[in-house]
Amino acid sequence: MGFNRKYMTCTPSDWNNVDEWNDYFRDRISNEERPDDGLNLFSLEEIKGVAQGLRDQGVKTIWVPGCGLSLLPSVFAGLGFDVFATDASSVAVAHQDSRNFDLSCYEGLKVEAGFVAETHDLRNMYRSSEIDLILNVKAFQRFKVEEMEKVAKTHFTALRGKEAIFSTLNCQGSDRDKVEDSLSKAGFFIPFIDIERSFRSELKETGIPYALVLGRPIVPQVDENGKSVELWHDEVWRQSSKKTLLSIYESYMKNKNEAQQSQLEIFSLPETKFANIIYNTG
Ligand SMILES: C[S@@+](CC[C@H](N)C(=O)[O-])C[C@H]1O[C@@H](n2cnc3c(N)ncnc32)[C@H](O)[C@@H]1O
């Protein structure tokens, strides 16, 4: 799947190979000066404001599934939340539990009570209705489709609060459909899902290779299968393709604006659990 910058340690090609995940993390912990993967979702500057906002919404318990070496569990525990950090990798969990992360840039944060690190396989249920907020960073999209539905259900069942965040990386085209289908089958509300789906299928029907960057379609130099887009250097083709994509984007935005009120009404229902899917490119 990828290479560690310094030590060329591979993350597993088989997502479920726990031994390989353990080797990967063991290598990083012993070789990297600061073995952590940061906060991903929030910047250092905004984290305290985010925490205050969550407290105001009544969030007390946060679950970070597939936590790896993320700093999210320690930082949120340091900010006073009850945090559950779980991972299939016992090496990652032991590192989370050791609280050996360098938190010097998060002035005044000290992780004390309210922090549980434990091994857990996301294909099995976890803490039914105990969690106010789930922060899943890059620990969802790589499951096989048939497992993804189970994993989605695990998140849905654990959540007693309103929101589960799923931060994905380079998830394009049909991979987005798989992520959204499994989350909605599990019971999650995904705002504007129908509009998003018809937007993507309209884009696909054009036959123009596209990628969505920050929600907008662009004509990429390389398509989703990693192949060069030959026509990309043809200025006339590129300009006309951009124009086509833009016009689809504009009508999509218009549809979204019109649906805003109805989506807000569903969101506000007490029983609604909302999957906030973040599509990052990198
Ligand atoms: C790409 S890493 C992301 C780690 C971390 N969330 C971050 O932000 O860097 C994926 C993580 O999912 C974990 N994982 C893989 N399969 C899992 C499973 N079946 N149950 C729970 N965690 C799993 C891996 O051990 C790894 O820590």
The ligand as a MOL file (V3000), in Angstrom:
LIG
                    3D

  0  0  0     0  0            999 V3000
M  V30 BEGIN CTAB
M  V30 COUNTS 27 29 0 0 0
M  V30 BEGIN ATOM
M  V30 1 C -3.5960 3.3630 7.4380 0
M  V30 2 S -3.4520 2.9510 9.1370 0 CHG=1
M  V30 3 C -4.1710 4.3830 9.9040 0
M  V30 4 C -3.6790 4.5700 11.3180 0
M  V30 5 C -4.1610 5.8330 12.0260 0
M  V30 6 N -5.5970 5.8860 12.1360 0
M  V30 7 C -3.6110 7.1180 11.4200 0
M  V30 8 O -4.3230 8.1070 11.4110 0
M  V30 9 O -2.4670 7.1500 11.0070 0 CHG=-1
M  V30 10 C -4.7150 1.7240 9.3390 0
M  V30 11 C -4.8330 1.1430 10.7290 0
M  V30 12 O -5.9130 0.1940 10.7530 0
M  V30 13 C -5.5120 -0.8990 11.5590 0
M  V30 14 N -6.3090 -2.0900 11.1920 0
M  V30 15 C -6.1640 -2.8980 10.1180 0
M  V30 16 N -7.0880 -3.8710 10.1350 0
M  V30 17 C -7.8400 -3.6820 11.2490 0
M  V30 18 C -8.9530 -4.3620 11.8280 0
M  V30 19 N -9.4860 -5.4380 11.2460 0
M  V30 20 N -9.4610 -3.8940 12.9950 0
M  V30 21 C -8.9170 -2.7990 13.5810 0
M  V30 22 N -7.8790 -2.1140 13.0820 0
M  V30 23 C -7.3430 -2.5370 11.9280 0
M  V30 24 C -4.0340 -1.0430 11.2990 0
M  V30 25 O -3.3760 -1.7710 12.2920 0
M  V30 26 C -3.6010 0.4280 11.2100 0
M  V30 27 O -3.2510 0.9230 12.4560 0
M  V30 END ATOM
M  V30 BEGIN BOND
M  V30 1 1 1 2
M  V30 2 1 2 3
M  V30 3 1 2 10
M  V30 4 1 3 4
M  V30 5 1 4 5
M  V30 6 1 5 6
M  V30 7 1 5 7
M  V30 8 2 7 8
M  V30 9 1 7 9
M  V30 10 1 10 11
M  V30 11 1 11 12
M  V30 12 1 11 26
M  V30 13 1 12 13
M  V30 14 1 13 14
M  V30 15 1 13 24
M  V30 16 1 14 15
M  V30 17 1 14 23
M  V30 18 2 15 16
M  V30 19 1 16 17
M  V30 20 1 17 18
M  V30 21 2 17 23
M  V30 22 1 18 19
M  V30 23 2 18 20
M  V30 24 1 20 21
M  V30 25 2 21 22
M  V30 26 1 22 23
M  V30 27 1 24 25
M  V30 28 1 24 26
M  V30 29 1 26 27
M  V30 END BOND
M  V30 END CTAB
M  END
